[in-house]
Amino acid sequence: MSNWLRSQTTPAQRESLRTEERRRAERSRCLADPAHFITTHCQLRSDTGAGLIPFALFDYQRDLLRDFLAHRELIILKARQLGISELVAAYAVWMTLRPQQNVILLSQTEKDADELLKKCRTCYESLPPWLPSPVLDERKVSTLELANGSRILPVTATPRSGRGFNAQLLVFDEWAHQQAQAEIYAAAAPTAKSAGNQIIGLSSANGVGNFFARQWELARNGKGARPVFLPWNVRPGRDQSWYDETTHNLETWQKAQEYPGTPDEAFILSGRPRFDPAALTEIGKGCTNPATTEDLGLDHDRRALGVRRVWLPPHSGHRYVIGADTAEGLPKGDYSAAVVEDVATGTDVAELHGHWAPDEFAHHLATLGRQYGTALLGVERNNHGHAVLLALQKIERYPNLYRHAEYDARHPESLAAHPVGWQTSSKSKPLMIDALAETIRERRPYRNAEFVAEARVYTVLDNGDTAASGDMHDDRVIAYAIAEQMRRRPQRAFSGAVGGQRAEIVIR
């Protein structure tokens, strides 16, 4: 303040001017340094019930803030209770110090979205009134909209959520647990990237079969966002005793999901895997390349529709079974898959895998079955299986098709009472998956690494059903499960006509 100005003002006015100068300087410093802004002015709600406390940053949080400033896109794989959601909320509020900043917070559920907005409001409301822009309308609590044109908008993740987003900061909170991950990202990310805006995805793991996991793998290989992993013990005060006490009531997959020590542990063990991950790892070590691989059929672009892989040729005196999972045959749809197993050992000796029309798949199945001693052929008859089974009977005239009866049904002495094909139902599916899980726990020496990869991402869903995680495939898992049922069924033989031929039919 100049001498002339000092002479023209009262002490109170001079103090007011000095205060305003200090505030301008402090505001400039806050704009330049989010760590200073957070530690100096922000509060958060204590997780110990102590109410509002100053936001004191841990070293790993300071490092993460530096990553926020240095990178336009980040993907964060984290353990629970590290204060990352609170940090992102404070960072979002920091962005709104500038005018016309839109922040979109995408969360798994409406409740989660509201909770993240509450963390933003807690931070905003703890600020001195001279620092942020005032709230535009105090009555509007579903968003945080400020007079300078900046706003923080919470959004529930749905397939249409990403349409029309124009955000300077786009946050995917608990990304691996959101629905329509790929669709939302495809809709929202190009707009953000083209404008040079920022994308932050943070989450605990949820298995390896979802978009978040694939984005992490790309990032780890240097082809995507900046990857940041935060293990359970990055927070000061967490030692092995803390971990043991915190996780002693959790299942293995829950420990890996909520408190991982490494990224591999987080992805491989999390997501409620149906099959024993450790056993699959051991089985995977023994997998081998097939002895022969043959393309079967070509599409309009002269690309193979599918393949037949053979590990062991048929041996005289051995009996074989085939389990087959059917699909429509569309190029970008599910796959049709089949596996040949030796009845005595239960190990896989050959497979079919590809996109074939039902009649083409039937032909390849019949050819393979005859090569392996007219193997008992169990084709899932759900959906497109009916067309495959019809072709097997009427065109291929395959003589050894499995006929199905539920495990708790009475078995009348009539072939007509037992429809052709394996029926996957609410009764039979748990039985077939349980049986396959048993072979995996016993570490049966399966040869097919592709099957092991599918089994890794086969999970238990929230409703208790089982399926591949995310948009991954489980066609081989189903084929192997059906083949195991072909091996395990009680032996009851009947003679009758199948596809116009006499055959001995074995049913459950």
C-alpha positions as CSV (number, residue, x, y, z in Angstrom):
1,M,0.0,0.0,0.0
2,S,1.5,3.4,-1.0
3,N,2.1,6.2,1.5
4,W,-0.4,8.4,-0.4
5,L,-3.1,5.8,-0.2
6,R,-2.4,5.2,3.5
7,S,-2.8,8.9,4.2
8,Q,-6.2,8.9,2.5
9,T,-7.7,6.0,4.4
10,T,-8.7,5.2,8.0
11,P,-7.0,2.3,9.9
12,A,-10.2,0.2,9.5
13,Q,-10.1,0.8,5.7
14,R,-6.4,0.0,5.5
15,E,-7.0,-3.2,7.4
16,S,-9.9,-4.1,5.0
17,L,-7.6,-3.5,2.0
18,R,-4.8,-5.6,3.5
19,T,-7.4,-8.4,4.2
20,E,-8.6,-8.2,0.6
21,E,-5.0,-8.3,-0.7
22,R,-4.3,-11.4,1.5
23,R,-7.4,-13.0,0.2
24,R,-6.6,-12.4,-3.4
25,A,-3.1,-13.8,-2.8
26,E,-4.5,-16.8,-1.0
27,R,-7.1,-17.4,-3.7
28,S,-4.3,-17.3,-6.3
29,R,-2.3,-19.8,-4.4
30,C,-5.3,-22.1,-4.0
31,L,-6.0,-21.9,-7.8
32,A,-2.3,-22.9,-8.4
33,D,-2.1,-25.7,-5.8
34,P,-5.0,-28.0,-5.0
35,A,-3.0,-29.6,-2.2
36,H,-2.7,-26.2,-0.5
37,F,-6.4,-25.6,-1.1
38,I,-7.4,-28.9,0.5
39,T,-5.1,-28.9,3.5
40,T,-5.7,-25.2,4.3
41,H,-9.4,-24.8,3.8
42,C,-11.2,-28.2,3.3
43,Q,-12.8,-30.4,5.9
44,L,-14.1,-34.0,5.7
45,R,-16.3,-36.2,7.8
46,S,-14.3,-38.4,10.0
47,D,-14.7,-42.2,9.5
48,T,-14.3,-42.6,13.3
49,G,-17.4,-40.6,14.2
50,A,-15.5,-37.5,15.3
51,G,-17.5,-35.2,13.0
52,L,-15.8,-32.7,10.7
53,I,-12.0,-32.7,10.8
54,P,-9.4,-30.9,8.7
55,F,-8.5,-32.6,5.5
56,A,-4.9,-33.6,6.2
57,L,-3.4,-35.3,3.1
58,F,-1.4,-38.5,3.3
59,D,1.7,-38.7,1.1
60,Y,-0.1,-41.0,-1.4
61,Q,-2.9,-38.5,-1.7
62,R,-0.4,-35.7,-2.5
63,D,1.2,-38.0,-5.1
64,L,-2.2,-38.6,-6.6
65,L,-3.0,-34.9,-6.8
66,R,0.2,-34.4,-8.7
67,D,-1.0,-37.1,-11.1
68,F,-4.3,-35.3,-11.4
69,L,-2.4,-32.1,-12.5
70,A,0.0,-34.0,-14.9
71,H,-2.4,-36.3,-16.7
72,R,-5.6,-35.8,-18.6
73,E,-6.8,-39.4,-18.1
74,L,-6.2,-41.6,-15.0
75,I,-7.4,-45.1,-13.9
76,I,-7.1,-45.8,-10.2
77,L,-7.3,-49.3,-8.8
78,K,-7.6,-49.0,-5.1
79,A,-8.2,-50.7,-1.8
80,R,-11.1,-49.6,0.4
81,Q,-11.1,-46.7,2.9
82,L,-8.1,-44.8,1.6
83,G,-9.9,-41.5,1.3
84,I,-9.8,-41.4,-2.5
85,S,-13.5,-40.6,-3.0
86,E,-13.0,-37.7,-0.5
87,L,-9.9,-36.6,-2.4
88,V,-11.7,-36.6,-5.8
89,A,-14.7,-34.7,-4.2
90,A,-12.3,-32.0,-2.9
91,Y,-10.5,-31.9,-6.3
92,A,-13.9,-31.4,-8.0
93,V,-14.7,-28.5,-5.6
94,W,-11.2,-27.0,-6.4
95,M,-12.0,-27.0,-10.1
96,T,-15.2,-25.0,-9.5
97,L,-13.1,-22.1,-8.2
98,R,-12.8,-21.2,-11.9
99,P,-15.8,-20.1,-13.8
100,Q,-17.8,-22.4,-16.3
101,Q,-16.4,-25.7,-15.0
102,N,-18.7,-28.7,-15.4
103,V,-17.9,-31.7,-13.2
104,I,-19.8,-35.0,-13.9
105,L,-19.7,-37.7,-11.2
106,L,-20.9,-41.0,-12.5
107,S,-21.7,-43.6,-9.8
108,Q,-23.1,-47.1,-9.6
109,T,-26.4,-46.2,-8.0
110,E,-28.4,-43.1,-7.2
111,K,-27.5,-43.5,-3.6
112,D,-23.8,-43.7,-4.4
113,A,-24.1,-40.6,-6.6
114,D,-25.9,-38.7,-3.8
115,E,-23.2,-39.8,-1.3
116,L,-20.4,-38.5,-3.5
117,L,-22.2,-35.2,-3.9
118,K,-22.5,-35.0,-0.1
119,K,-18.7,-35.3,0.1
120,C,-18.4,-32.4,-2.3
121,R,-20.9,-30.3,-0.4
122,T,-19.1,-31.0,2.9
123,C,-15.9,-29.7,1.4
124,Y,-17.6,-26.7,-0.2
125,E,-19.4,-25.7,2.9
126,S,-16.2,-25.8,5.0
127,L,-14.6,-23.1,2.8
128,P,-14.3,-19.5,4.0
129,P,-17.2,-17.6,2.3
130,W,-14.8,-15.3,0.4
131,L,-13.0,-18.1,-1.4
132,P,-15.6,-20.0,-3.6
133,S,-18.3,-18.6,-5.8
134,P,-21.7,-18.6,-4.0
135,V,-24.3,-21.2,-4.6
136,L,-26.7,-20.2,-7.3
137,D,-29.9,-21.6,-5.7
138,E,-29.7,-22.8,-2.1
139,R,-33.0,-24.7,-2.6
140,K,-31.4,-27.0,-5.2
141,V,-29.7,-29.8,-3.4
142,S,-29.5,-32.5,-6.1
143,T,-26.5,-30.6,-7.7
144,L,-24.0,-28.1,-6.6
145,E,-24.4,-25.1,-9.0
146,L,-22.5,-21.9,-8.4
147,A,-22.9,-18.3,-9.5
148,N,-19.7,-18.4,-11.6
149,G,-21.3,-20.9,-13.9
150,S,-19.5,-23.9,-12.5
151,R,-21.4,-27.0,-11.3
152,I,-21.0,-30.5,-9.9
153,L,-23.6,-32.9,-11.2
154,P,-24.0,-36.5,-9.8
155,V,-25.3,-39.0,-12.4
156,T,-26.4,-42.7,-12.0
157,A,-24.6,-44.9,-14.5
158,T,-27.1,-46.3,-17.1
159,P,-26.7,-47.2,-20.8
160,R,-27.8,-43.7,-21.8
161,S,-25.8,-41.8,-19.1
162,G,-23.0,-40.7,-21.3
163,R,-25.1,-39.0,-24.0
164,G,-24.6,-35.2,-24.3
165,F,-21.9,-34.8,-21.6
166,N,-19.7,-31.8,-21.8
167,A,-17.6,-31.9,-18.7
168,Q,-14.2,-30.4,-17.8
169,L,-13.9,-33.3,-15.3
170,L,-15.6,-36.7,-15.8
171,V,-15.4,-39.0,-12.8
172,F,-16.3,-42.7,-12.9
173,D,-16.7,-43.7,-9.3
174,E,-16.4,-47.5,-8.5
175,W,-16.2,-47.9,-12.2
176,A,-15.8,-51.7,-12.2
177,H,-19.2,-52.1,-10.5
178,Q,-21.2,-49.8,-12.8
179,Q,-23.5,-51.2,-15.5
180,A,-22.9,-50.4,-19.2
181,Q,-19.3,-49.4,-18.5
182,A,-18.2,-49.7,-22.2
183,E,-21.3,-48.0,-23.6
184,I,-21.0,-45.0,-21.2
185,Y,-17.3,-44.5,-21.8
186,A,-17.8,-44.8,-25.6
187,A,-20.5,-42.1,-25.5
188,A,-18.8,-39.7,-23.0
189,A,-15.0,-40.1,-23.4
190,P,-14.5,-38.8,-27.0
191,T,-16.2,-35.5,-26.2
192,A,-14.1,-35.0,-23.1
193,K,-10.9,-36.0,-24.9
194,S,-11.5,-33.9,-27.9
195,A,-12.0,-30.8,-25.7
196,G,-8.8,-31.6,-23.7
197,N,-10.8,-32.3,-20.6
198,Q,-10.0,-34.7,-17.8
199,I,-11.3,-38.3,-17.1
200,I,-10.7,-40.0,-13.8
201,G,-11.8,-43.6,-13.2
202,L,-11.5,-45.1,-9.8
203,S,-12.6,-48.4,-8.4
204,S,-11.9,-51.5,-6.5
205,A,-11.6,-54.6,-8.7
206,N,-14.6,-56.7,-9.8
207,G,-13.0,-59.6,-11.5
208,V,-11.3,-59.6,-14.9
209,G,-14.3,-59.7,-17.3
210,N,-15.4,-56.1,-17.4
211,F,-14.5,-52.9,-19.2
212,F,-12.6,-51.5,-16.2
213,A,-10.3,-54.5,-16.1
214,R,-9.5,-54.2,-19.8
215,Q,-8.9,-50.5,-19.4
216,W,-6.5,-51.2,-16.6
217,E,-4.6,-53.7,-18.7
218,L,-4.3,-51.3,-21.6
219,A,-3.1,-48.6,-19.2
220,R,-0.6,-50.9,-17.6
221,N,0.8,-51.7,-21.1
222,G,1.2,-48.0,-21.8
223,K,-1.7,-47.8,-24.2
224,G,-4.3,-45.8,-22.3
225,A,-4.8,-43.8,-19.1
226,R,-2.2,-43.2,-16.4
227,P,-2.5,-46.3,-14.1
228,V,-2.3,-45.8,-10.3
229,F,-2.5,-48.7,-7.9
230,L,-3.1,-48.1,-4.2
231,P,-2.8,-51.3,-2.0
232,W,-4.4,-51.7,1.4
233,N,-1.2,-50.9,3.2
234,V,-0.4,-47.6,1.5
235,R,-2.2,-45.8,4.3
236,P,0.0,-45.2,7.4
237,G,-1.0,-47.4,10.4
238,R,-2.0,-50.4,8.4
239,D,0.1,-53.4,9.2
240,Q,-0.4,-57.1,9.0
241,S,-2.2,-57.2,12.3
242,W,-4.6,-54.5,11.0
243,Y,-5.2,-56.5,7.8
244,D,-5.8,-59.8,9.7
245,E,-8.3,-58.2,12.1
246,T,-10.1,-56.3,9.3
247,T,-10.5,-59.2,6.9
248,H,-10.9,-62.2,9.1
249,N,-14.6,-62.5,8.4
250,L,-14.3,-62.0,4.6
251,E,-14.1,-64.6,1.9
252,T,-11.0,-64.8,-0.3
253,W,-12.6,-63.0,-3.2
254,Q,-13.8,-60.2,-0.8
255,K,-10.3,-59.8,0.6
256,A,-8.9,-59.4,-2.9
257,Q,-11.6,-57.0,-4.0
258,E,-11.6,-54.8,-1.0
259,Y,-8.1,-55.0,0.3
260,P,-5.7,-56.1,-2.5
261,G,-1.9,-56.1,-2.1
262,T,-1.2,-56.3,-5.8
263,P,-3.1,-55.6,-9.1
264,D,-3.0,-59.2,-10.1
265,E,-4.4,-60.3,-6.8
266,A,-7.2,-57.7,-7.1
267,F,-8.3,-58.8,-10.5
268,I,-7.7,-62.6,-10.4
269,L,-9.3,-63.2,-7.1
270,S,-12.0,-60.6,-6.9
271,G,-15.5,-60.5,-8.5
272,R,-17.0,-63.6,-6.7
273,P,-15.3,-66.2,-8.9
274,R,-17.2,-69.5,-9.1
275,F,-14.2,-71.7,-9.6
276,D,-11.1,-71.9,-7.3
277,P,-8.6,-69.4,-8.7
278,A,-5.6,-71.1,-7.1
279,A,-6.6,-74.4,-8.7
280,L,-7.1,-72.8,-12.1
281,T,-3.6,-71.3,-11.8
282,E,-2.2,-74.8,-11.2
283,I,-4.2,-76.3,-14.1
284,G,-3.1,-73.5,-16.4
285,K,0.5,-74.3,-15.8
286,G,-0.1,-77.7,-17.4
287,C,-2.0,-76.5,-20.4
288,T,-0.4,-77.3,-23.8
289,N,-0.8,-76.2,-27.4
290,P,-3.0,-78.5,-29.5
291,A,-1.2,-81.0,-31.7
292,T,-3.3,-79.8,-34.7
293,T,-5.5,-76.8,-35.4
294,E,-7.8,-76.7,-38.5
295,D,-9.9,-73.9,-39.8
296,L,-13.5,-74.9,-40.5
297,G,-15.4,-72.7,-42.9
298,L,-14.8,-69.2,-44.2
299,D,-16.8,-66.1,-44.1
300,H,-17.4,-63.6,-47.0
301,D,-14.0,-62.0,-46.2
302,R,-12.2,-65.4,-46.4
303,R,-11.7,-65.5,-42.6
304,A,-12.1,-68.7,-40.7
305,L,-15.5,-69.1,-39.1
306,G,-14.1,-71.4,-36.4
307,V,-11.5,-74.0,-35.6
308,R,-11.1,-77.6,-34.6
309,R,-8.3,-78.2,-32.2
310,V,-7.0,-81.7,-31.3
311,W,-4.7,-82.5,-28.4
312,L,-4.9,-86.3,-28.7
313,P,-6.4,-88.4,-31.5
314,P,-8.9,-91.2,-30.8
315,H,-7.5,-94.3,-29.3
316,S,-8.9,-97.8,-29.8
317,G,-10.6,-99.1,-26.7
318,H,-11.3,-95.6,-25.3
319,R,-14.8,-94.2,-24.9
320,Y,-15.5,-90.5,-25.5
321,V,-18.2,-88.0,-24.8
322,I,-18.9,-84.5,-26.2
323,G,-20.5,-81.5,-24.5
324,A,-21.7,-78.8,-26.9
325,D,-22.9,-75.2,-26.2
326,T,-24.8,-73.7,-29.1
327,A,-25.2,-70.1,-30.4
328,E,-26.9,-68.4,-33.3
329,G,-23.7,-68.2,-35.4
330,L,-23.6,-64.4,-35.9
331,P,-20.1,-63.0,-36.5
332,K,-20.2,-60.7,-33.4
333,G,-22.4,-62.9,-31.2
334,D,-21.7,-65.7,-28.8
335,Y,-19.6,-68.7,-29.9
336,S,-20.6,-72.3,-30.5
337,A,-18.3,-74.6,-28.6
338,A,-17.8,-78.3,-28.0
339,V,-15.3,-80.4,-26.1
340,V,-14.4,-84.0,-26.5
341,E,-13.5,-85.8,-23.2
342,D,-12.0,-89.2,-22.5
343,V,-14.6,-91.0,-20.4
344,A,-11.9,-92.8,-18.3
345,T,-9.8,-89.7,-17.4
346,G,-12.2,-86.8,-17.9
347,T,-9.5,-84.8,-19.7
348,D,-10.1,-82.8,-22.9
349,V,-8.7,-84.2,-26.2
350,A,-10.3,-82.0,-28.8
351,E,-12.6,-79.0,-29.2
352,L,-14.7,-77.0,-31.7
353,H,-15.0,-73.2,-31.3
354,G,-16.5,-70.7,-33.7
355,H,-19.3,-68.8,-35.3
356,W,-21.3,-71.3,-37.4
357,A,-24.9,-71.5,-38.5
358,P,-26.8,-74.3,-36.6
359,D,-26.6,-76.8,-39.5
360,E,-22.9,-76.1,-40.0
361,F,-22.2,-76.6,-36.3
362,A,-24.2,-79.9,-36.4
363,H,-22.1,-81.1,-39.3
364,H,-18.8,-80.4,-37.5
365,L,-20.2,-82.1,-34.4
366,A,-21.2,-85.2,-36.2
367,T,-17.9,-85.4,-38.0
368,L,-16.0,-85.0,-34.7
369,G,-18.2,-87.4,-32.9
370,R,-17.7,-90.2,-35.5
371,Q,-14.0,-89.6,-35.4
372,Y,-14.0,-90.4,-31.7
373,G,-15.9,-93.7,-31.8
374,T,-19.4,-92.2,-32.3
375,A,-19.0,-90.4,-29.0
376,L,-22.1,-89.8,-26.9
377,L,-23.0,-86.3,-27.9
378,G,-24.7,-83.9,-25.4
379,V,-26.0,-80.8,-27.1
380,E,-27.5,-78.0,-25.1
381,R,-31.0,-77.8,-26.5
382,N,-31.9,-74.4,-25.1
383,N,-32.5,-71.7,-27.8
384,H,-30.5,-72.4,-30.9
385,G,-29.8,-75.9,-29.8
386,H,-33.1,-77.1,-31.2
387,A,-32.0,-76.3,-34.7
388,V,-28.6,-78.0,-34.2
389,L,-30.3,-81.1,-32.8
390,L,-32.8,-81.2,-35.6
391,A,-29.9,-81.1,-38.1
392,L,-28.0,-83.8,-36.3
393,Q,-31.1,-86.1,-36.5
394,K,-32.5,-85.3,-39.9
395,I,-29.5,-84.4,-41.9
396,E,-26.4,-85.9,-40.2
397,R,-28.4,-88.9,-38.8
398,Y,-26.0,-89.0,-35.8
399,P,-26.8,-92.2,-33.9
400,N,-25.6,-91.5,-30.4
401,L,-27.4,-88.3,-29.1
402,Y,-27.9,-87.8,-25.4
403,R,-31.5,-87.8,-24.2
404,H,-32.3,-85.8,-21.1
405,A,-34.4,-86.4,-17.9
406,E,-34.1,-84.2,-14.8
407,Y,-32.2,-85.8,-12.0
408,D,-35.3,-86.1,-9.8
409,A,-37.6,-87.4,-12.5
410,R,-38.9,-90.9,-12.8
411,H,-37.6,-92.8,-15.8
412,P,-40.3,-94.4,-17.8
413,E,-39.2,-97.2,-20.1
414,S,-39.8,-95.1,-23.3
415,L,-37.4,-93.1,-25.5
416,A,-40.2,-90.7,-26.3
417,A,-40.3,-89.6,-22.7
418,H,-36.7,-88.3,-22.9
419,P,-36.2,-85.4,-25.3
420,V,-32.9,-85.2,-27.3
421,G,-30.3,-82.8,-25.9
422,W,-29.2,-81.5,-22.6
423,Q,-31.6,-79.0,-21.0
424,T,-29.9,-76.3,-18.9
425,S,-32.5,-75.3,-16.4
426,S,-32.8,-73.9,-12.9
427,K,-32.4,-77.5,-11.7
428,S,-29.7,-78.8,-13.9
429,K,-27.4,-75.7,-14.1
430,P,-26.3,-75.7,-10.5
431,L,-25.6,-79.4,-10.7
432,M,-23.5,-79.1,-13.9
433,I,-21.5,-76.1,-12.6
434,D,-21.0,-77.7,-9.2
435,A,-19.6,-80.9,-10.9
436,L,-17.3,-78.8,-13.1
437,A,-16.1,-76.9,-10.0
438,E,-15.3,-80.2,-8.3
439,T,-13.1,-81.3,-11.2
440,I,-11.2,-77.9,-11.0
441,R,-10.8,-78.2,-7.2
442,E,-9.3,-81.6,-7.8
443,R,-6.9,-80.0,-10.4
444,R,-7.9,-82.2,-13.3
445,P,-5.2,-81.9,-15.9
446,Y,-7.2,-80.0,-18.6
447,R,-5.1,-79.1,-21.6
448,N,-7.0,-76.1,-23.0
449,A,-5.7,-72.8,-21.8
450,E,-8.7,-71.0,-23.5
451,F,-11.1,-73.0,-21.2
452,V,-9.0,-72.0,-18.1
453,A,-9.2,-68.3,-19.2
454,E,-13.0,-68.5,-19.4
455,A,-13.3,-70.3,-16.1
456,R,-11.3,-67.5,-14.4
457,V,-14.0,-64.9,-15.4
458,Y,-17.0,-67.2,-14.6
459,T,-18.7,-65.6,-11.5
460,V,-21.5,-65.8,-9.1
461,L,-24.0,-63.1,-9.8
462,D,-25.9,-61.0,-7.2
463,N,-29.1,-63.2,-7.8
464,G,-27.1,-66.4,-7.1
465,D,-26.9,-67.4,-10.8
466,T,-23.6,-68.0,-12.5
467,A,-22.3,-66.5,-15.7
468,A,-19.3,-64.9,-17.3
469,S,-18.3,-61.6,-15.8
470,G,-19.1,-58.4,-17.8
471,D,-19.3,-59.0,-21.5
472,M,-16.9,-62.0,-21.5
473,H,-17.9,-65.4,-22.9
474,D,-18.6,-68.7,-21.1
475,D,-19.3,-71.0,-24.0
476,R,-16.4,-73.3,-23.2
477,V,-17.4,-73.4,-19.6
478,I,-20.9,-74.6,-20.5
479,A,-19.5,-77.1,-23.0
480,Y,-17.1,-78.6,-20.4
481,A,-19.9,-78.7,-17.8
482,I,-22.1,-80.6,-20.2
483,A,-19.3,-83.0,-21.1
484,E,-18.8,-83.8,-17.4
485,Q,-22.4,-84.6,-17.1
486,M,-22.1,-87.0,-20.0
487,R,-19.4,-88.8,-18.1
488,R,-21.2,-88.8,-14.7
489,R,-24.7,-89.9,-15.6
490,P,-26.0,-93.2,-14.3
491,Q,-25.9,-95.8,-17.0
492,R,-29.3,-97.0,-18.2
493,A,-29.5,-98.4,-21.7
494,F,-32.4,-98.5,-24.0
495,S,-32.7,-99.5,-27.6
496,G,-34.7,-97.3,-30.0
497,A,-34.6,-95.3,-33.2
498,V,-32.7,-92.1,-33.4
499,G,-32.6,-90.2,-36.7
500,G,-33.9,-93.3,-38.5
501,Q,-31.1,-95.6,-37.1
502,R,-31.1,-98.1,-34.4
503,A,-28.9,-97.2,-31.4
504,E,-28.4,-97.9,-27.8
505,I,-29.3,-94.7,-25.9
506,V,-27.9,-93.9,-22.5
507,I,-29.9,-91.4,-20.3
508,R,-29.6,-90.0,-16.9
